[in-house]
Amino acid sequence: MTAISPSPLRYTAPAVHFLGALLDGFNCSVESIAVFENETCELEMGLSTSLLKLSELNHFFRVRHKHAYGRSIYVIDVREMGERLRAGCRLITGPSPSQLDND
């Protein structure tokens, strides 16, 4: 039986866009992937290469890792990246109770 469903990548587009803007300037890519556990599913030609079977996941990460380190990426300031991510989370969730107590 063939089932046609909307692409799961469609639902993550806002988060990918937000993270891409938040991490602008770090020279790192932000993308989403969808991993299908059922190995019998058929991913037809023309579908996004971000749609993967579970068995393809390791290869996907190896290719992305090689691509990232093959571009002469400079050292990423993980402290600054962490600060930006935490600031982005606060934009969405609001301040934590401990942050309110400190004000």
Steps between C-alpha positions, in 0.01 A plus 500: 500500500635841405449790734556858398567743782617860518877537526615504863761758397219748441423508871857577602556788256420777754747355754772462235447859388511627861819307582662607173436867586608449860828335400575731209869578486618164636552356150312183589203355318164445664270248339233251588479133417225243521600142580269212420541194718319269258771369266240381250388854418602622158638849463450588136741697282432870518421502872713711729827337602406602855251211503693195618457142604650415837768292328614811304546723804865410568596570138308829506696622804833382355435699182392810694802473729739469204334794325523722809864424574597511133407868478781621725254586774652714766462415867146562616459683829273251675457731800361776278286248312362371830420852616312571177305175526405572863395853404289355218335256740418787738333682210269203458445382857551820697728538801539217749370547856858540630563778250187682621619472863833661408338810349 
